[in-house]
Amino acid sequence: MNDRASERQAAGDAASSRFFTERDPGAAEFVFPLPAPWWSRPYEYAWCAGFAEPEAVVLDAACGISHPFKFYLADLCGEAHACDWDPRIASETEIALDVVRDFGKGAAETLMRTGSLGRLRLARASIAALPYPAAHFDAVFCISVLEHLSPADFEAALSEFFRTLKPRGKLVLTFDYPTVDLGRFRAAALASGFEFAGAFDDALPADAVTSDLWGRLYCFRALLLKPGAR
């Protein structure tokens, strides 16, 4: 087996950083049935969910308003935080209204009945300046966000994730390619102090998950670790 083939084989495990492919598990329903235009979220949520653990202290960074991953964390983890720059994130009423708009009234009623929203610790914040103490989180999730950041905020966000994670804490990322340059991302992650948890495979597979809704886009996943002993 040549070196490239060996790398491709290693990229099959959950810890590898690589493109999502059509062979990966996808969740058409994740807390709520996912809208068809959310082309990459079934794959992103299914993969990210594998790193959410009971009793863990976690953050959904730049979580969105209606987006359901934070509700999943609230139901599973010991302490679930969610932050976003949108001021509506500070209002449970506004969040519920946005859930109605995106998923329907029944979804909002389910959310209120289960108490998921009430268990979340919500904050309006920029991920470039997080309002949390150092070494607070076991895992930080940042799903389809980096492509929206300026270069300065991109680097600041990685530094903030590093600061707020516990030693051996996980940073679970997904983002759009080619909007995010993989070489620049890899260099910035390493410069921030992170290690890659598994293989880093930047080869674009023939069956990569893709969409033409906003130009040809692909979705990359990355699992980073903060070095050190817990």
ROBARO-541603 format. One record per residue (C-alpha): residue number from 1; residue in one letter; x, y, z. Coordinates in nm, 4 decimals. Example, Ala and Ser with C-alpha at 12.3 -4.5 7.8 and 13.67 -1.06 7.14 Angstrom:
<nr = 1&rest = A&east = 1.2300&north = -0.4500&up = 0.7800>
<nr = 2&rest = S&east = 1.3670&north = -0.1060&up = 0.7140>
end
This chain:
<nr = 1&rest = M&east = 0.0000&north = 0.0000&up = 0.0000>
<nr = 2&rest = N&east = 0.1483&north = 0.3380&up = -0.0964>
<nr = 3&rest = D&east = 0.1603&north = 0.6325&up = 0.1408>
<nr = 4&rest = R&east = -0.1381&north = 0.8092&up = -0.0149>
<nr = 5&rest = A&east = -0.3533&north = 0.4962&up = 0.0016>
<nr = 6&rest = S&east = -0.2539&north = 0.4485&up = 0.3639>
<nr = 7&rest = E&east = -0.3579&north = 0.8062&up = 0.4411>
<nr = 8&rest = R&east = -0.6922&north = 0.7531&up = 0.2691>
<nr = 9&rest = Q&east = -0.7557&north = 0.4410&up = 0.4769>
<nr = 10&rest = A&east = -0.6701&north = 0.6267&up = 0.7983>
<nr = 11&rest = A&east = -0.9134&north = 0.9025&up = 0.6984>
<nr = 12&rest = G&east = -1.2026&north = 0.6609&up = 0.7397>
<nr = 13&rest = D&east = -1.2086&north = 0.6792&up = 1.1200>
<nr = 14&rest = A&east = -1.4116&north = 0.9283&up = 1.3217>
<nr = 15&rest = A&east = -1.1084&north = 1.1264&up = 1.4389>
<nr = 16&rest = S&east = -0.9792&north = 1.2039&up = 1.0899>
<nr = 17&rest = S&east = -1.0049&north = 1.5501&up = 0.9388>
<nr = 18&rest = R&east = -1.1393&north = 1.5181&up = 0.5849>
<nr = 19&rest = F&east = -1.4244&north = 1.5908&up = 0.3471>
<nr = 20&rest = F&east = -1.7645&north = 1.4411&up = 0.4171>
<nr = 21&rest = T&east = -1.8602&north = 1.1791&up = 0.1616>
<nr = 22&rest = E&east = -2.1902&north = 1.0278&up = 0.0564>
<nr = 23&rest = R&east = -2.0810&north = 0.7085&up = 0.2344>
<nr = 24&rest = D&east = -2.0835&north = 0.8828&up = 0.5716>
<nr = 25&rest = P&east = -2.3826&north = 0.8503&up = 0.8065>
<nr = 26&rest = G&east = -2.6408&north = 1.1255&up = 0.7695>
<nr = 27&rest = A&east = -2.9310&north = 1.2253&up = 0.9927>
<nr = 28&rest = A&east = -3.2293&north = 1.3506&up = 0.7928>
<nr = 29&rest = E&east = -3.3935&north = 1.4169&up = 1.1283>
<nr = 30&rest = F&east = -3.1885&north = 1.5634&up = 1.4125>
<nr = 31&rest = V&east = -3.4096&north = 1.6827&up = 1.6974>
<nr = 32&rest = F&east = -3.6328&north = 1.8106&up = 1.4120>
<nr = 33&rest = P&east = -3.6620&north = 1.7013&up = 1.0459>
<nr = 34&rest = L&east = -3.3925&north = 1.8992&up = 0.8635>
<nr = 35&rest = P&east = -3.4870&north = 2.1281&up = 0.5699>
<nr = 36&rest = A&east = -3.3691&north = 2.0140&up = 0.2266>
<nr = 37&rest = P&east = -3.1565&north = 2.3288&up = 0.1651>
<nr = 38&rest = W&east = -2.9476&north = 2.2374&up = 0.4708>
<nr = 39&rest = W&east = -2.7501&north = 2.0129&up = 0.2393>
<nr = 40&rest = S&east = -2.4527&north = 1.9380&up = 0.4645>
<nr = 41&rest = R&east = -2.6163&north = 1.9413&up = 0.8093>
<nr = 42&rest = P&east = -2.7337&north = 1.5775&up = 0.8116>
<nr = 43&rest = Y&east = -2.3693&north = 1.4704&up = 0.7796>
<nr = 44&rest = E&east = -2.2301&north = 1.7398&up = 1.0084>
<nr = 45&rest = Y&east = -2.4747&north = 1.6737&up = 1.2903>
<nr = 46&rest = A&east = -2.4342&north = 1.2959&up = 1.2692>
<nr = 47&rest = W&east = -2.0563&north = 1.3232&up = 1.2965>
<nr = 48&rest = C&east = -2.0470&north = 1.5972&up = 1.5609>
<nr = 49&rest = A&east = -2.2952&north = 1.4093&up = 1.7809>
<nr = 50&rest = G&east = -2.0379&north = 1.1346&up = 1.8257>
<nr = 51&rest = F&east = -1.8223&north = 1.3702&up = 2.0364>
<nr = 52&rest = A&east = -2.0972&north = 1.4836&up = 2.2750>
<nr = 53&rest = E&east = -2.0682&north = 1.2926&up = 2.6015>
<nr = 54&rest = P&east = -2.2882&north = 1.2681&up = 2.9119>
<nr = 55&rest = E&east = -2.1653&north = 1.4853&up = 3.2008>
<nr = 56&rest = A&east = -1.9397&north = 1.6878&up = 2.9694>
<nr = 57&rest = V&east = -1.9252&north = 2.0667&up = 2.9768>
<nr = 58&rest = V&east = -1.9743&north = 2.1774&up = 2.6155>
<nr = 59&rest = L&east = -2.0230&north = 2.4841&up = 2.3961>
<nr = 60&rest = D&east = -2.2085&north = 2.5232&up = 2.0674>
<nr = 61&rest = A&east = -2.0203&north = 2.8271&up = 1.9342>
<nr = 62&rest = A&east = -2.2003&north = 3.0587&up = 1.6903>
<nr = 63&rest = C&east = -2.4905&north = 2.8203&up = 1.7338>
<nr = 64&rest = G&east = -2.7559&north = 2.9972&up = 1.5262>
<nr = 65&rest = I&east = -3.1055&north = 3.0662&up = 1.6566>
<nr = 66&rest = S&east = -3.3271&north = 2.7786&up = 1.5428>
<nr = 67&rest = H&east = -3.0418&north = 2.5381&up = 1.4685>
<nr = 68&rest = P&east = -3.1028&north = 2.2205&up = 1.6714>
<nr = 69&rest = F&east = -2.7556&north = 2.0971&up = 1.7675>
<nr = 70&rest = K&east = -2.7591&north = 2.3020&up = 2.0877>
<nr = 71&rest = F&east = -3.0854&north = 2.1366&up = 2.1936>
<nr = 72&rest = Y&east = -2.9272&north = 1.7957&up = 2.1419>
<nr = 73&rest = L&east = -2.6381&north = 1.8998&up = 2.3667>
<nr = 74&rest = A&east = -2.8775&north = 2.0280&up = 2.6323>
<nr = 75&rest = D&east = -3.0523&north = 1.6896&up = 2.6449>
<nr = 76&rest = L&east = -2.7311&north = 1.4865&up = 2.6639>
<nr = 77&rest = C&east = -2.4508&north = 1.6765&up = 2.8324>
<nr = 78&rest = G&east = -2.3968&north = 1.7795&up = 3.1924>
<nr = 79&rest = E&east = -2.3608&north = 2.1514&up = 3.1161>
<nr = 80&rest = A&east = -2.4477&north = 2.2859&up = 2.7717>
<nr = 81&rest = H&east = -2.3674&north = 2.6418&up = 2.6657>
<nr = 82&rest = A&east = -2.4620&north = 2.8103&up = 2.3391>
<nr = 83&rest = C&east = -2.3556&north = 3.1508&up = 2.2098>
<nr = 84&rest = D&east = -2.4212&north = 3.3582&up = 1.9004>
<nr = 85&rest = W&east = -2.3690&north = 3.7186&up = 1.7893>
<nr = 86&rest = D&east = -2.7389&north = 3.7503&up = 1.7006>
<nr = 87&rest = P&east = -2.9099&north = 3.9270&up = 1.9956>
<nr = 88&rest = R&east = -3.2083&north = 3.6920&up = 1.9673>
<nr = 89&rest = I&east = -2.9986&north = 3.4185&up = 2.1278>
<nr = 90&rest = A&east = -3.0606&north = 3.5819&up = 2.4668>
<nr = 91&rest = S&east = -3.4386&north = 3.5374&up = 2.4363>
<nr = 92&rest = E&east = -3.6056&north = 3.1981&up = 2.4699>
<nr = 93&rest = T&east = -3.9151&north = 3.3510&up = 2.3092>
<nr = 94&rest = E&east = -3.7205&north = 3.4630&up = 2.0020>
<nr = 95&rest = I&east = -3.5553&north = 3.1228&up = 1.9731>
<nr = 96&rest = A&east = -3.8927&north = 2.9484&up = 1.9886>
<nr = 97&rest = L&east = -4.0337&north = 3.1834&up = 1.7228>
<nr = 98&rest = D&east = -3.7409&north = 3.1071&up = 1.4931>
<nr = 99&rest = V&east = -3.7947&north = 2.7342&up = 1.5457>
<nr = 100&rest = V&east = -4.1569&north = 2.7844&up = 1.4374>
<nr = 101&rest = R&east = -4.0416&north = 2.9687&up = 1.1240>
<nr = 102&rest = D&east = -3.7893&north = 2.7014&up = 1.0237>
<nr = 103&rest = F&east = -3.9456&north = 2.3797&up = 1.1542>
<nr = 104&rest = G&east = -4.3104&north = 2.4492&up = 1.2345>
<nr = 105&rest = K&east = -4.5233&north = 2.5028&up = 1.5419>
<nr = 106&rest = G&east = -4.5083&north = 2.1376&up = 1.6440>
<nr = 107&rest = A&east = -4.1292&north = 2.1522&up = 1.6716>
<nr = 108&rest = A&east = -4.1458&north = 2.4530&up = 1.9032>
<nr = 109&rest = E&east = -4.4105&north = 2.2848&up = 2.1179>
<nr = 110&rest = T&east = -4.1898&north = 1.9747&up = 2.1472>
<nr = 111&rest = L&east = -3.8939&north = 2.1927&up = 2.2420>
<nr = 112&rest = M&east = -4.0864&north = 2.3621&up = 2.5210>
<nr = 113&rest = R&east = -4.2389&north = 2.0364&up = 2.6445>
<nr = 114&rest = T&east = -3.9056&north = 1.8576&up = 2.6742>
<nr = 115&rest = G&east = -3.7401&north = 2.1518&up = 2.8492>
<nr = 116&rest = S&east = -3.4326&north = 2.1419&up = 2.6238>
<nr = 117&rest = L&east = -3.4308&north = 2.5168&up = 2.5730>
<nr = 118&rest = G&east = -3.4532&north = 2.5867&up = 2.9447>
<nr = 119&rest = R&east = -3.1487&north = 2.3728&up = 3.0174>
<nr = 120&rest = L&east = -2.9230&north = 2.5711&up = 2.7841>
<nr = 121&rest = R&east = -2.6916&north = 2.8417&up = 2.9179>
<nr = 122&rest = L&east = -2.7281&north = 3.1098&up = 2.6531>
<nr = 123&rest = A&east = -2.5070&north = 3.4106&up = 2.5810>
<nr = 124&rest = R&east = -2.4776&north = 3.6736&up = 2.3130>
<nr = 125&rest = A&east = -2.1098&north = 3.6737&up = 2.2198>
<nr = 126&rest = S&east = -1.8604&north = 3.6858&up = 1.9375>
<nr = 127&rest = I&east = -1.6533&north = 3.3708&up = 1.9045>
<nr = 128&rest = A&east = -1.3534&north = 3.6024&up = 1.8644>
<nr = 129&rest = A&east = -1.4021&north = 3.7149&up = 2.2269>
<nr = 130&rest = L&east = -1.5765&north = 3.4436&up = 2.4269>
<nr = 131&rest = P&east = -1.7160&north = 3.5329&up = 2.7726>
<nr = 132&rest = Y&east = -1.6055&north = 3.2083&up = 2.9371>
<nr = 133&rest = P&east = -1.3175&north = 3.1314&up = 3.1745>
<nr = 134&rest = A&east = -1.0050&north = 2.9502&up = 3.0669>
<nr = 135&rest = A&east = -1.0083&north = 2.5694&up = 3.0578>
<nr = 136&rest = H&east = -1.3860&north = 2.5480&up = 3.1056>
<nr = 137&rest = F&east = -1.5065&north = 2.3160&up = 2.8279>
<nr = 138&rest = D&east = -1.4540&north = 1.9487&up = 2.7555>
<nr = 139&rest = A&east = -1.5635&north = 2.0083&up = 2.3953>
<nr = 140&rest = V&east = -1.6426&north = 2.3032&up = 2.1711>
<nr = 141&rest = F&east = -1.8534&north = 2.2551&up = 1.8586>
<nr = 142&rest = C&east = -1.8394&north = 2.5099&up = 1.5761>
<nr = 143&rest = I&east = -2.0552&north = 2.3984&up = 1.2841>
<nr = 144&rest = S&east = -2.0383&north = 2.5755&up = 0.9459>
<nr = 145&rest = V&east = -1.9121&north = 2.9044&up = 1.0873>
<nr = 146&rest = L&east = -1.5477&north = 2.9620&up = 0.9887>
<nr = 147&rest = E&east = -1.6407&north = 3.0415&up = 0.6267>
<nr = 148&rest = H&east = -1.8252&north = 3.3516&up = 0.7490>
<nr = 149&rest = L&east = -1.5321&north = 3.5044&up = 0.9413>
<nr = 150&rest = S&east = -1.2786&north = 3.7694&up = 0.8486>
<nr = 151&rest = P&east = -0.9133&north = 3.6553&up = 0.8592>
<nr = 152&rest = A&east = -0.8621&north = 3.8343&up = 1.1918>
<nr = 153&rest = D&east = -1.1722&north = 3.6830&up = 1.3526>
<nr = 154&rest = F&east = -1.0827&north = 3.3408&up = 1.2095>
<nr = 155&rest = E&east = -0.7533&north = 3.3398&up = 1.3985>
<nr = 156&rest = A&east = -0.9019&north = 3.5019&up = 1.7095>
<nr = 157&rest = A&east = -1.1765&north = 3.2380&up = 1.7252>
<nr = 158&rest = L&east = -0.9249&north = 2.9534&up = 1.7154>
<nr = 159&rest = S&east = -0.7278&north = 3.1205&up = 1.9943>
<nr = 160&rest = E&east = -1.0448&north = 3.1613&up = 2.2024>
<nr = 161&rest = F&east = -1.1421&north = 2.7985&up = 2.1514>
<nr = 162&rest = F&east = -0.7947&north = 2.6953&up = 2.2651>
<nr = 163&rest = R&east = -0.8130&north = 2.9210&up = 2.5729>
<nr = 164&rest = T&east = -1.1545&north = 2.7985&up = 2.6884>
<nr = 165&rest = L&east = -1.0944&north = 2.4262&up = 2.6340>
<nr = 166&rest = K&east = -0.9606&north = 2.2046&up = 2.9097>
<nr = 167&rest = P&east = -0.6347&north = 2.0182&up = 2.8440>
<nr = 168&rest = R&east = -0.7157&north = 1.7291&up = 2.6071>
<nr = 169&rest = G&east = -1.0417&north = 1.9036&up = 2.5235>
<nr = 170&rest = K&east = -1.1853&north = 1.8617&up = 2.1731>
<nr = 171&rest = L&east = -1.2611&north = 2.1244&up = 1.9109>
<nr = 172&rest = V&east = -1.5123&north = 1.9816&up = 1.6643>
<nr = 173&rest = L&east = -1.5308&north = 2.1867&up = 1.3448>
<nr = 174&rest = T&east = -1.7068&north = 2.1782&up = 1.0107>
<nr = 175&rest = F&east = -1.6797&north = 2.4381&up = 0.7355>
<nr = 176&rest = D&east = -1.7329&north = 2.5029&up = 0.3660>
<nr = 177&rest = Y&east = -1.4631&north = 2.4509&up = 0.1045>
<nr = 178&rest = P&east = -1.3268&north = 2.6244&up = -0.1011>
<nr = 179&rest = T&east = -1.4511&north = 2.9269&up = 0.0989>
<nr = 180&rest = V&east = -1.2053&north = 2.8190&up = 0.3705>
<nr = 181&rest = D&east = -0.8597&north = 2.7430&up = 0.2327>
<nr = 182&rest = L&east = -0.7440&north = 2.4136&up = 0.3837>
<nr = 183&rest = G&east = -0.3763&north = 2.5059&up = 0.3931>
<nr = 184&rest = R&east = -0.4511&north = 2.8301&up = 0.5734>
<nr = 185&rest = F&east = -0.6843&north = 2.6541&up = 0.8131>
<nr = 186&rest = R&east = -0.4302&north = 2.3846&up = 0.8979>
<nr = 187&rest = A&east = -0.1551&north = 2.6398&up = 0.9563>
<nr = 188&rest = A&east = -0.3796&north = 2.8572&up = 1.1758>
<nr = 189&rest = A&east = -0.4959&north = 2.5593&up = 1.3830>
<nr = 190&rest = L&east = -0.1388&north = 2.4482&up = 1.4521>
<nr = 191&rest = A&east = -0.0267&north = 2.8055&up = 1.5227>
<nr = 192&rest = S&east = -0.3037&north = 2.8327&up = 1.7837>
<nr = 193&rest = G&east = -0.1558&north = 2.5350&up = 1.9683>
<nr = 194&rest = F&east = -0.3932&north = 2.2602&up = 1.8586>
<nr = 195&rest = E&east = -0.3065&north = 1.9085&up = 1.7476>
<nr = 196&rest = F&east = -0.5065&north = 1.7141&up = 1.4914>
<nr = 197&rest = A&east = -0.6689&north = 1.4148&up = 1.6598>
<nr = 198&rest = G&east = -0.6222&north = 1.1903&up = 1.3565>
<nr = 199&rest = A&east = -0.5127&north = 1.1983&up = 0.9956>
<nr = 200&rest = F&east = -0.5480&north = 1.5198&up = 0.7944>
<nr = 201&rest = D&east = -0.6633&north = 1.4327&up = 0.4411>
<nr = 202&rest = D&east = -0.7150&north = 1.7245&up = 0.2043>
<nr = 203&rest = A&east = -0.7819&north = 1.5107&up = -0.1052>
<nr = 204&rest = L&east = -1.1263&north = 1.5763&up = -0.2550>
<nr = 205&rest = P&east = -1.3022&north = 1.2400&up = -0.3061>
<nr = 206&rest = A&east = -1.5196&north = 1.1720&up = -0.6110>
<nr = 207&rest = D&east = -1.8182&north = 1.1106&up = -0.3815>
<nr = 208&rest = A&east = -1.7682&north = 1.4169&up = -0.1591>
<nr = 209&rest = V&east = -2.0911&north = 1.5707&up = -0.0318>
<nr = 210&rest = T&east = -2.1540&north = 1.8824&up = -0.2399>
<nr = 211&rest = S&east = -2.4118&north = 2.1459&up = -0.3301>
<nr = 212&rest = D&east = -2.4589&north = 2.4067&up = -0.6018>
<nr = 213&rest = L&east = -2.7151&north = 2.6130&up = -0.4082>
<nr = 214&rest = W&east = -2.4618&north = 2.8916&up = -0.3438>
<nr = 215&rest = G&east = -2.1940&north = 2.7955&up = -0.5926>
<nr = 216&rest = R&east = -2.0132&north = 2.4627&up = -0.5830>
<nr = 217&rest = L&east = -1.9342&north = 2.3921&up = -0.2182>
<nr = 218&rest = Y&east = -1.8004&north = 2.0952&up = -0.0256>
<nr = 219&rest = C&east = -1.7976&north = 2.0363&up = 0.3491>
<nr = 220&rest = F&east = -1.4842&north = 1.9596&up = 0.5502>
<nr = 221&rest = R&east = -1.4676&north = 1.8285&up = 0.9056>
<nr = 222&rest = A&east = -1.1809&north = 1.8640&up = 1.1526>
<nr = 223&rest = L&east = -1.1208&north = 1.7275&up = 1.5014>
<nr = 224&rest = L&east = -0.8593&north = 1.9163&up = 1.7022>
<nr = 225&rest = L&east = -0.7201&north = 1.8516&up = 2.0494>
<nr = 226&rest = K&east = -0.5734&north = 2.0892&up = 2.3057>
<nr = 227&rest = P&east = -0.2520&north = 1.9233&up = 2.4281>
<nr = 228&rest = G&east = -0.1874&north = 1.8485&up = 2.7920>
<nr = 229&rest = A&east = -0.2936&north = 1.6193&up = 3.0731>
<nr = 230&rest = R&east = -0.6422&north = 1.6526&up = 3.2208>
end
